[in-house]
Amino acid sequence: MAPAVLLETKLGVRDAGRRLVFAYYITGHGFGHATRVVDVVRHLIAAGHDVHVVTGAPDFVFTTEIQSPNLHLRKVLLDCGAVQADALTVDRLASLEKYHETAVLPRASILATEVEWLNFIKADLVVSDVVPVACRAAADAGIRSVCVTNFSWDFIYAEYVMETGRHHRSIVWQIAEDYSHGELLLRLPGYCPMPAFRDVIDVPLVVRRLHKSRTQIREQLGIGNDVKVVIFNFGGQPAGWNLKQEWLPDGWLCLVCGASDKQELPPNFVKLAKDAYTPDIIAASDCMLGKIGYGTVSEALAYKLPFVFVRRDYFNEEPFLRNMLEYYQGGVEMIRRDLLTGHWAPYLERALTLQPCYDGGINGGEVVASILQDTAIGKKYASEKLSGARWLRDAIVLGYQLQRAPGRDISIPDWYSLAENEVGLRFASVDTRTNGKSSVQESRFEDFEILHGELHGLPDTMAFLKSLSGLNSVTEPRSSEKRQIRERVAAATLFDWEEEIYVARAPGRLDVMGGIADYSGSFVLQMPIREACHVAVQKSKPNKQKLWKHAQARQRAKGQGPIPVLQIVSFGSELSNRAPTFDMDLPDLMDGEQPMSYEKAKKYFAQDPSQKWAAYVAGTILVLMTELGLRFTESLSILISSAVPEGKGVSSSASVEVATMSGIAAAHGLNLDPRELALLCQKVENHVVGAPCGVMDQMTSACGETDKLLAMVCQPAEVKELVTIPSHIRFWGLDSGVRHSVGGTDYGSVRIGTFMGRKMIKSAASSLLSHSLANLNSNQQVDEINSDEYEEHGIDLLKKEASLDYLCNISTHRYEAVYAKKLPEHITGESFLEKYTDHNDTVTVIDPKRTYAVKAPTKHPIYENFRVEAFKALLTATNSDQQLSSLGQLMYQCHYSYSECGLGSDGTERIVKLVQEMQHRRASRDGGMSLFGAKITGGGSGGSVCVIGRNCISSSEEILEIQQRYKAETGYLPIIFEGSSPGAGKFGYLKIRYRASNFSDQ
């Protein structure tokens, strides 16, 4: 290795006038944080200062680059970062539990120890990358602190809390509170939203410098200049990855970082030493294959090395780094299954065609060191405004979950918008002009000849056709162009523009009344919203389909000739950690002569969480194969474009399923009535995706109509009528910013508790029935049974209840009189299974170690069914304040019942309170109320709130005021859902073909 830095050189950091002492805390997550700290520390030490580094990283990470008595390494781990199940997967629950064990339980002793240590070394400044407790310890010691990072743990852990259950929620609050004591954030490129910080300075990339040239390193490793070299960098060679010689193209060599001592490698793979200096290896390579992290991305960009990356699961910093990497033409995404099965060649070959063009600064180490020095000697960078936790509310802390709906940028907070990419540019929108050609928005949808169907006057459908038309002119970006959205480039090659394309549309839904009672057989009232998902489907002969390069390579490897392939592009993946494309060979959905089982399919799509979204789309194909016997001998190309935002509780998943199945059915001449379509799509979500939802979402998306409430009884899906919304009444949805998921832990546990309650009621009814029959025979009375309850029809009633299919078939008075006192508040899974064996729900599984609420989840659907029936009856009552007040009261009752079940959230609770405050303010002022009620919707635990009000200007003004007040309190501007649109059944489908005259013009 090259000799250590010449420490007497000041390296651009001006003289501080005295020797300073820095305490630099490094998070325990991976080496990337430690390696970037090295470059900052070497500049501080070169300026003559002492730096105490608190880290769990190996010494060589620092001593390879810095050899100085001014560097002090203290081996202490004060946080754990993200616990990884393997090189590509974060274990979310284990991460929270490990953090609790590492940083929460010993918190008091950690703070006491750190305060004492900071005073002992006489620290002038505490620097954190990005250990939360370091900021609090600094504050307690009376020392200023600064954070240097591209992400913060409150943002990362927020999703984990939502996905694993709320019992670790206090961790996120505590982390945010700790960060709030930091005076300043030095924000690195590719940053995430970091809501705990309000004073920010953006700095250039912090990267380690090169020690040797490409030629020197190749000579040292004995590699000729004609050999193509890929550096394999996954932060440690994972067990079970058996690298094979044939995975590399001829003439290639792979340098493997972090391989275990016992790992045996084929001759074209070379094991690097544990302390190999990665920047020099990068300089000697032609591309890198690895996972995205700050260290790998920053060094690949700085040294212009093409990066073939595989997505990591559940690590929220990745999308922001990936967007930066792709913006500068530096990245190629490899599908995980191709990584593990050795289909590397098309990706490596593609990487060699890239010309990375990062043109930003790479002197971040020097810039950061200078700011840290100035801060330590007393310079004030922070503003006087309040910062940190005093500005935080739950919608911020629990996360803006990397979601973005086309055309709905208003939902993105100001700081989130700025975080979209490092250079401050907005993502390329559909109306961006390229090379002087007409924009997509200017493309005429008249470029298509509509062979079947109609537009129904829907502006979103017209916009989708314009966008679709524009794909015909999208080309691969040239090296001189920085970035086109990759999903549009992929979509441009999806269709044969001379053949027919089928377009389907399905809206999301606003849950007006009914909600989670749907799976208990409740009466529900649902409104299809204006926002919808559009799907374009084209089938083609396997030998005519345009295949992506890796799909071509996969087919060549199979040696079977052209076989049917499914290729999917999903728009809107740019800010979510999911791949924009998915493909598979359609025969892989078969298991011999029969379709793959649902259980196998669920495991297949769950293998790679970044592509799990494809289960909602490809799952429709499997369900059609399994339930209707359909077989797919032709290839399918599918484009998904949804304006229904994810995680908002408005059924984004149902709209995707219904639109996809509708489009596929149309392409194959399959006539599905809307109800059948909905029931099939529910099977997709229950059995292929694995989310235990009821059927109302799919029914509304398929059967709904504009400005009408779908009134249905979910036993399993009987549409009673379409109720016209009275002209004086209006419904709105307000998004809380707290992510909702029907696959989340809270929703599932409440559902399990509900089915446990049903089983207990059935068991109690059977017992009472046996007693009643015995009493009839012996003419004896049993004290437990009220004779008034079991007169003439008692036996028949008990027989029905002993074989109860749906909880909602029990009346409220019957529940209170007979069964309410028999149900426990809670029960452990183990105790329930011992007594009752099973809860008879096919889509959920009881965890014996978990405690489930029973009474509240059982009571809710019984009373909700009554509330919905009353609500529907009131809708047809005379227009009056009393009518609206009664409707609003029913919604409030529903809302509080959700909370009793444990399905509330601080964000939705705050919106409901804002509605109440607005309502009471108007009532006390002039008595002329405009808003009358509100409730959490759908599966609860976040998502959206439904509001009812008078259809007038003042109501709309009050909704906007609530939106602004919520933003002022939380930093998040809610999406407002208003208006409705037709369901998939009413829309039908479009069959379109690109006009022949357009080909002659090109």
N, C-alpha and C positions, 0 to 999 in steps of 0.2 A: 504494500500500500504506500501511497505517497506520504511524505513526512507531515507531521502535524502543522497546523496553521502557525505562522509567525505571529506570536501573541503580542509583540510590541507594536505591531501595526494597528492603527486606529480604525481602519476599514470603513471610513465614512461616518462613524459615530463621533460627533464632536466631543471635545474635552468637557467632562462634567464638573471639573474643578475639585472633585474629591472622589475617593473610592467608595462606591456604593455596594450595598448588599441586597441581592435579589433572592427571593424564595420562589422557585418555579415548580408548580405542582402539575403533574402529568397524569391524565386518566389511565386506568388500567386496561383500556380497550385497545388491543393490538399495538403494533410497532409504529404505525403511521404518525401518531401524535408525537412519539418520542423522536422520530427521525426529523420531523419539521422543527421541533424544539431545538435540535442540535444547531441548526443554522442561526437561530436567534441567539442562542447561548454563546456561540463562538464569537459573534460580534460584540456581545456585552463583555466577554472576557478579554477580547482584543482591545477594548476600550479601557481596560484596567480594573474591571469590577469583579466582585466575588458573586458566584451564582451557586446556590444550593438547590439541587434538583431532587425533587421528591418523586420517586418513580418505582415501578415494579419491573421496568425493562432491564435487559441484561446490560452490564457495564460496557461491553464492546460497542454498543450502539453509539455511545458518547465518546469513549476513549479512542476509537478509530479515527475520529475527526479532531478531537480536542485533547491535548496532553498539557495540562496546566495545573499547578497547585491551587489556582483560583476556582477550579471546578470541584464541587463537593457533591457526591452522590449519596443520597439517603434512601435506602431500600424500604419504602413503606407504601402499602396499597390502601388508598382511602376510598376507592370506588371500584366497581367491577366492570363497568361498561355493559356491553351486550354479551350474554353467554351464548356461545355458538354450539349448536348440536353437531355441526360439521362445518366445513370451510364455506358453505354457501347458505346455511340456514341458522337463523337466530332463534333460540328457544325463548319465547317471550315471557312465559310464566317463570321459567328458571332465572331469567334476567332480573325480574322484579324480586323474586325470592332471594337471589344472591345479593342484590343491592340492599335489601332489608337486613340481611345477615351481616353484610360488610359495613354498611354506612348508617343504618338506622338504629339497630339495637345498641351498638357501642357509641352512639353519637355523642353522649355527654363526655365520655372519656376521651374521644377523639378531639373534641373541641378543647378540652382542658389541656391535653398534651400538645396540640398544635399552637395554642396561644402561648404556652410556656416556651416552646421551642422557638417560635418567631421572636419572642422577646429576648431569648438567650442569644440568638445569632445577630440580634439588632438589625432585623430586616428593614430596609427602606421602602420596599415595595413587594407585594405579593402578586405573582402572575399565575394564572390558572389556564390550563389547556386539558380539559375544561372541567376540573374537579369541583363540584358544587360547594362542598363544605369548606374549601379553601377561602372562598369569599367571606363566609360567615366568620371563620376563625380570624381572618385579617381584621374584620370589623371589631370583633371582641378584643383584639390586641391593639386596636387604635391605629392600624396601618392601612394605607390605601391599597386597593387591589384592582387589577385589570385582567380581563379575559381575552385570550387570543384563540380564535377557533372559527370553524365554518359551520358548526352545529352546536346545540346545547341539549343536555340530557332530558330536560322537561319535554321538549318537542319529540324526541325519540321515544321516550317511555309513554307518551300520551296514548299512542295507538295500542301499546301493549296493555294498558289499563282497560281500554275499551273492549279489547278482544278477550282478555283473560278474566274479567270481572272487576268490580269496583273496590274489592277489599284492599287493593294496593294503591288506591287513588291518592292517599295522603303522601305517598312518595313523591308524586309529581308536584304537589303543592309545596312540599318541603324543598325540593330542588329549586323551584322557581323563587321561593323566598330566599334561599341561599344566594342565588345569582343576583338577586336584586340589590345585594350589598356591594356588588362590584361597581366601581365608579365608571368604567368605560369598557366597551367591547371593540377590540381590533378585529374586524371581520374579514376573513379570508375569502377569496373567490370561490364560487360554487356553493354559496352558503344557503342554509335552510332558514325559514322563519325562526327568529329567536325572540319571543315576545317578552321575556323577562328583562331585556335590555332596552333602554330608550336612548342612550347616548352611544353613537357608533361612529367609528372611523374605518373606512374601507382601505385595505392595504393590498399590495401585489402578492403574487404567489410566493410562498415560502418553500424553497426547495434546496436540497443539498447540492453543493457544487460538484463538478467533475474533477477527479484526480488525474485520470489518464484518458488518452484519446482512444478512438475506436480501433485504430491500428495497433496501439500498444496492448490493449486488452486482448485482441484476437491473437496477437503473437504470444502473449502470456498463456493463453488457453490452448494454443496450438490449433487455431481455427483459420482456415484459408479464407481469402476474400471472396471466393466464388461460392462459399457455403451460405445458405440462408439460415439465419438463426432466430429462433423464437425463445423468449424468456418466459418460463412457466412460473407464475407468481400468484399463489393463492394463500400466502401467509402461513405456510406450513403444509406439507404434503398430507392430505387426509388419508386415513386408513381405508382400505377397500378400493382405492383407485389403482387399478393394475394397468399402468401405462404400457402400451404395446408398440412395437417397432413400426407396424403398418399404419399407425395413426398419422405419421408424418409423411408428406410427399417426398419423393426422391430428391436428394440434394439438400435436405433440411436437417438441422440439428436443434435439439431442445435443451436449454439450460434450465435445470430444475432448482428453484429456490426452496429451502426449508424441508428437503426430503429427510426422512428419518434415517438413522444409521443402518437400520435393517432393511431399508427399501432397496430392492433389486431393480435395476433399470436396464432396458434394452440398449444396444450399442449406440443408437442415435439419440439417446437421452443422456445428459451429463449432470451429475449431482454436484451442485455448488456447495462450497463451504458455508457453515452456519453464519460466519461473519463476513461473507462476501459483500463487497460494497456495491449495492444495487445501482446507484446512478452510473457507475462505470460499466456495469453489465448492460444497462440500457443503451449506453452509447455504442456498445459493440454489437447490438442486436438489430434485426430488421423489423421486428414487431414483438409485442408482448401479449400473452394469453393469461388472463387472470380475472380477479374480482375487483369491482370498483371500490376504491377508498380514496381518501384525500391524497395519501402518499403516492399511490400508483398513478392516479390521474394527473396530479401536479407534475410529477417527473416525466410522464409520457408527453404532456403538453409542452413542458419547458424544453425538452430535448427532441421534440417533434418525432416521437416514436408512435407508429400506428398501434392501437390498443384493441385487441379482440377480447371483449369482456363477456362474462356470464353473470347474470343478475344474482344478487343476494336476496334472500327472503327476509322480509320484516325489518329492514334497516332503512329508516326514512331519509337519511342523508343522500342515499344513492341517486334518486331521480334528479337532484339538483346538480350533482357532479356529472351525471350522465349527459344532461342537457348541455352543460358547458363543453364536455368532451366532444359531443356531436356537432355543436355549433362551430367548433374549430376544425371540423373534418378529421377528427382523430380517432373515431371509434367505429367498430363493427361488432354487432351483437351476435353471440353464438347461443343457440338454443341449448339448454342444459342437457337434454337427452343426446344431442350430437357431441357434446363434450364427453359424456360418459361412455358413449359407444364408439368414439374414435373418428367421427365424421368431421375431421378438422380441415381437410384440404381446401374446400371452397371458401372457408372463412380466412384462412391464411393467404390464399391467393387474392382475395378481395382486399385484405389489409395492405398488400403491396401496391395496390393502385391508389391508395389514399395519399394525400399530400397535406399533412397536418399544418395548420397555419396560425397557431397561437401567436399573437403579436403583443400581448400584454407584458407587463413587467414581471421579472422573476427575481427581483431583489428585495422580496418581502422581509427576509431575515434582517437585512440592514435597516429597512424602514421601521420595522417593529421595534428593533433594539433602540433606535433613536427615540421613538415615542416613549418607550418604557423608561429610558434614562431621563428624559425631560419630565415625565410624570413623577419619578422618584425624587427629583430635586425640587419639586413643588409646582410645576406648570399645571394649570387647570385646563383640561380639554372638555370636561363635562359641563353641560348646561345646568341652569338652576332649577329646571322643571323636575317635578316628581318622577321617580323612575321605579321600575321593578314591580314588586308584588302589590304596591298600592294602586297600580293600574290594572292588575290582573283580575279577571273573573273566570268562571269555569269554562266559558266557550274558548278562551285563549288557551288555558292550561290543558284542557282536554283535547286540544288539537284541531287545526285546520288540516284535515287528513288528505292532503295532496290531491284534492279533487277539483276538477274544473269542467264546467259544462260549456259547450260551444255557444257563444253569444250571450253568456251570462257572467261576464267578467265583473259586473257590479257586485257580485257576491264575494269578491276577493278583497281582503283587507289591504289598506295602503301599503303596509310593510311587506305583505305577501307579494303584492304586485312587483315591488322593487326587488324581491328575492328571486324573481323568475329566472334571471341569469345575471352573471357577474358584470357584464358590460352595460347593464341598465337598459337593454333593449327588450321590447315586448316580443312574445312569441309571434312568429310569422302568422298572420291571419289569412283567412281565405280570400281577402281582397287585395293581397299584396301583389304589386306588379313585378313581373320578372322579364327581363330582357326586352322591355318595350311592348310585350304582348298584352292583350286585354286580360284584366284580372278575372279570377273565378267568378266574383260577384257580377262582373259585367257579361260573363258568358250567358248566352240565352238558353233557357231550358227548352226553347223551341228547336234546339239542335237535335232533340229527340222526337221521334214520331211515336205518339201514344197509340198503341194498337188495342189496348183494353184498359178500361177503368177511367176515373176522372180525378181531378185535383181537389175537388170539393172546396175550392177557394182558399185552401190552406197555405199561408205564406211560407210556413216551414217546409212544406213539401216542394214548393217552387224553389226555395233556396237549396234544398238537397239536390234537386235535379240540376240546378246551376253548378253546384259543387261537383257533381258527378260528371257533368259535361267537361268541366275544366280539367279533370284528370287526364283526358286524352291528350292534353298538351304538356303535361308534366314530364320532365326528363330528369335523368340523373344529374345532380349538381356537378358542375365543372369544378376543377380544383381552384379556380379563381373566385368561386362563390363560396361564402362561408357556410351557409346552412339553409337547406330546405327541410321542412318537417318530414322526418323519415317515413312516417305512416302514409303521407301522401305519395311519396315516391313508390312505396310498396304497393299502394292501391292503384297507381297508374298502370302497373303491369298485371293487374288482377283480371281484367276483362278483355274479351275479344269484342271490339267495338262494332264488328259487323254482324254480331249475333244478338239475339234477344236477351234483355235483362228484365227481371221481375223485381218490383219495388213494393214493399209492404211498410205499414206504419202502425205503431201502437203507442198510446199515451201512457204516462204515469197516472197515479191516482192520488186524490186527497181523501183521507179517511175522515168522513164527517161524523159518523157514529158507527160503532161496532167493534172496530179494532181487533185486538187479540182474542175477542170472543168468537171469532170466525171458526177456529178449530174446535170450538165447543158447540157448534151448530146454531149460532146466534143469527138473528135477523140483523142485517147490516145495511148502512146507507153510504154509498161511495160515489165520488165525483171524478170522472176522467179529467185530468188537467190539460192545459194548453201544450205543455212540453211533452215531446214524444220522441220515440226512437224510430229511425228509418233504417231499413235493411234492403240492400240490393243483392240479388241472387242471380247467378248464371250457372247453368249446367253445360257441360261440354264433353265431347269424346276425350278419353284420356290421352290420345295421341295428338290432340289439338290444344290442350290446355297449356297456357303460359305458366311454367313452373319457376319458382325461385331457385337460385343456384344450388342451395343446400338440399332442396327437395329433388332436384335433378341428380345430384350426387348420390342421394339415398336410393333412388330408383336404379341407378347404374350399379350400385353395390349389391342390390338384390338380384340383379340379372334376370328379371322376369318380364322385361319389356314394359310398355306403358300400363299403369294401373290407376284406378280412380284415386284422386287426391282431393282432400278438403283443404282449401286455403282461405284464411280469414284475416281481414284487416279491421282493427277497431280504432276509430278516430277517438281522440280525447284521452290518450294514454300518456301524454307528455308530462303531466304533473302527478301521475300515479305510478307507483312502482310495479307496473305490469307491462309486459311486452306488447307492442302494438300489433304484432302479427302472430299467427298460429297456423301450423299446418300438420296434417297427418295423412297417412295412407288410409283410405276408407275401409279396405279389408281388415285393418287392425281393429275395427269395431266388431268383428266377427270372432267367435270362439268356436272353431269348427264350422258346422252348418248352421249354428244358432248365433244370434246376437250376443255380444258380451253381456255378462250379468251387470246389473246396476251397481252392485258392490265393487266389482272389478273396475268398472268405469270410474266410480268415485275415487278409488285409489290411483287410477291412471292419471286423472286430471289433477289430483292433489300432489303428484310427484314434484311438480315445479310450481310453487305458489305464484310466481310471476306470470304464469300462463293458466292459472286455475280459472280465470275469467272465461276461458274458452269452453268450460263445462256448460255454461248457460247457452252457448250457441251450438256446439257439437252435440251436447246432450239432447237437443231436439231431434237430431237425426237418429240417435240410438233409441229414443222413446218411440219414434215413428216406426222404426224397425221392429221393436219389441212388441208394441201394443197393436200395431196395424199390419204387421208382416211386410212392410215396405222394404225393398232392397235397392241399393244404390250402385248401379253399374257404371254411371257416368260421374265425372269429376264435378266438384262444386266450388265456386268462388263466391265468397260472401263478404260484403262490406257493411260494417256496423257504424252508424253515426247517431249518437243519442244526445238529445238536449235535456234528458231527465237526469239531474245531478245525482251522483251516487252518495249514499250515506245520509240522505236527507229525510228518509222515511216516506218517500213518495213513489216507492215501487219501481226503482230503476231496473232491477233485475227482471221483474215481471214484464216490463215493456220490451226488454231485449228478447226474452224468451218468446213472447207472443208475436212480435214482429218477425223474428227469425223463422219460427215454425210456419207462420202465415206465408212468408215469402217462399220457403222451400215447398210447401204444399202447392202453392200456385205454379211453381216451376215444374211440378210433376203431375199437374192436372188432378190433384187430390182435393176434393170438396169437403172441408171440415166446417161444421156449423160452429158459431162462436163459443157455445158452451163446451162442446167437445174439445175445441182448441184450448180453452182455458184449463180443462181438467188434465189434458195431456201435458200442458206446460207446467202445471203444479207437480206432476211426476218428475219433470226435469229438475225442479228446484229441490224437491224432497229427496229424491233417490240418486240423482247424478251429482248435483252440487252438494247435497247433504244439509240443506237449510230447512228447518222444521216449520215452514210457513203454512198458513191456511190457504184457502182458495180465492179469497175475495180480491186479492191483488190481480191475479190473472183474469178473473171474471170481469173486473171493471175495465181492464185494458182491452179485453176482447169484445165485451158486450155493451160497453158504455156508449152514451150518446151525448152530444153537446147540450149543455145547460140543463142536464137532467141528472138526478141521483139514481144510481142503480140500487133498487131495493131487492135484496135477495136473502134467502134463508140458506145458510151454509150446511145443508144436510143432504148431500154434500154441496150442491150448487144449484139451487132452484130460484130462478129469477121470478120474482112476484110481479114487479112492474117497474117501469121507468118513471120516476116521480119528477114532474116538471118543477124546477125551482121557482117559487113565486117571484114575481117581478120586483117586489119590494124587499126581497131578501138576497143577501150576497154572502159568499164564503171566500175567505182568503187562507192561504197557508203562509206561515212565517218560519223560516229555517233558523234553528238555534245555533248552528255552527258546531254542535256536538254530534259526532258521527254516530249513526244508527246502523245496526246490522242485525237482521233476523237470525244470522248464524252466531250472534254473540251469546256469551254465557248467560246473561241475565234473562234474555228472552227464552232460551232453552230451559233454564231451571224453573221459570214460572210455568211454562207449558207442562213440564214434568209434574210440578205440584198440582196443576189443574187435573191432570189425568190420574194422579194419585187420589185426589179428592173424589173423582168419579168412581174409582174402584172401591173406595171406602164406603161411599153412599150405596153402591150396588151390594156390597157385602152386608151393610147394615140393613138394607131393604130385604135381602134374603133371610137374614136372621129374624127380622120382624115378621116376615111372611110365615116362616116356620112356626113361630110362637102363635101367630094368629090362627093358622090352620089347626094347631094343637088345641087352642082355646075353643075353637068352634066345635071340635070333637068332644071336648071335656066340659064345655060351658063354664070354664074358669076364666077369671079375669087376671091379667098381668099388670102390675102397678106401672110398669114401664110404658104401657100403651094407653093412650088417652082414648077412651071409648068413643068420644065425639069424632075422632079422626078415622076410626075404623068401623063405620057403620055399614051401610048397604054396599058401597063400592070400595071399601078398604082393601079387600083382597085383590081385586083387579088392579087397583092403583099400585099396590106393593109389587105385584107381578111385573108391571111395566117398569117400575123403578129398579127391580132386581136385574132386569135385562137392559138397562139404560144405555142407549147409544150416544146420546148427546146431553150434556149437562143442562143445556138451555131448555130441555123439555120438562124441567122441574120448575114450578112456579115459585115466586119469591116467598109467598106465605107458607108453602109446603116445606121449602128449605128451612125456614126459620123455625117452624113448628116441630119438625121431626129430626132434621139432620145437622143443623148448625152446631148444636152442643156436642155432637158425636165426633166432630172433626178436630184434630190437634192443630195448634198454631203452626208447629214445625214437626218434622220427622226426619231421621237420618235415612239415607238410602238403604243401609244395611237392615235397619229395623223394619222398614216397609217391605223389603224383599223377603225377609224371614216370615212375615205374617201374610202377605198377599201375593207373593211369587212374582207378579208382573203388573205393570200399569197399563198394558195393552195399548201402547202408542207405538206405531211402527217406525216413526221417524226420530225418536229420541231414545237415549239410553241412560238408565239410572246409574249414577256413580255411588257405590255403597259407602264411600267415605264422606260424602257430602251431605249437609243438612239442607232440606228443602222446606220452604214455606208451603203450607197446604191450605189453610183456611181462607186467607185472602185471595189466592189465585182461584179457588173453587167458587167463592162467593161472587167474584167479579163477573164472570159470564152470565150467571143466573140473573143478576140485577141489570147487567148491561142489555140483555135481551129485552127486558121490560122497558128500560130507558129508550131503546131504539124504537120500539113499537109506539111508545108515547110520543116520541119526537116526530115520527112519520105522521101520526094522527094530527099533531099540532100544526104541521106544515099546511094543512088544508083548512085550518081555522081562519077566522076573520082577521084581517090585517089590523093589528093593534100592538101597543107597547107590551100588553100583557102576554100576547102570543110570543113576541120576540124574547121577552124576559123569561118565559117558561122554557123556551128552546135553549136559551143561554144557560139556565140553571141545570138543565139536563146535561149539557156539555161540561159544566163545572163538576158535576157529580161524577161523571165518567173520568175526568182528569184526576180527581182525588183518589178514585178507586185504583187507577194505575199506580199512583204513588204508594198506596197501601200494599200493592203487589211487589213493590221494589223496582218499578219500571220508570220512575221519574228521573229527572236530571236537573241540575241547577239552572242550566240554560233555558230549558222549556218552562221550568217553574217561574223564571224571571219574566219571560214573555207573557205568561198567563197573568202574572201580577201587574204587568204594565197595562194589559187590557183592562183589568179590574180598576186600576188607578184612573185610567182614562174614563171608564164608565162612571165611576163615583164622582169624578170631577165634574162631568157634564150634568150628572143628576143633581148635585148640590148647587150648581150654578144656575141652570135654567130648566132642569128636568127633561131636556130634549136629548136623550141618549141616542147614540148612533151605533155603538158596539155593545153587544149583549152577552157574549160568552166566549169561552175558548177551552181547548183541551189538547193534550198531547195526542199524537196520532200513531197509527200503525203499531209496530212492535215496541214502541217506547224507548226508554234509555237514551234519550237524545232525539235527533231528527227534527221534525217540524211540528208546529202547533196550528190547529185549525181554529179560525176565528169566525164568528157569525155576527153580522151587523145589518143595518139598514142599507139598501142599495141607493146611496146618495153621495154627493160630493164630500160632505163632512166626514163620512165613514172612511173614505179613501184618504183624506187628509190625516185622520187620526192613525190610520195604519202606517202612513209614511212617518208620522211623528214617533210612533212606537219603534219603527225601524231605526230612526236616528238616535233615539234615546238608548236603545240597546247597543248601538255602535259606540255611543259615548261612554257607556258603562263597561263594555267588554272589548272594544277595539274591533268587533266583527260586525259587518253590515249584512243583515239577513237577506236572503233571497225572498222576494214576495211572489207567491204563486197565486195568480188570479186568472179567471177565465177557464174555459174548458174546450174540449175538442172531441171528435168522434173516436170510438174504439175501433179496433182492427176489423171487426165484423162489418161495421157501417162503412169503413173506408174501402174495404175490399182489397184489390191490388192493382198495380199498374203493370202492363206489359209494354216495354218501350224498346225502340231500336234507334241507334244513331242514324241520322239521315244520310243517305248515300251521297248527297250533294256535298256534304261536309268533307268527305274523303278526297273529293276532287280538288277542294280548296287548299288542302294541306301539302 
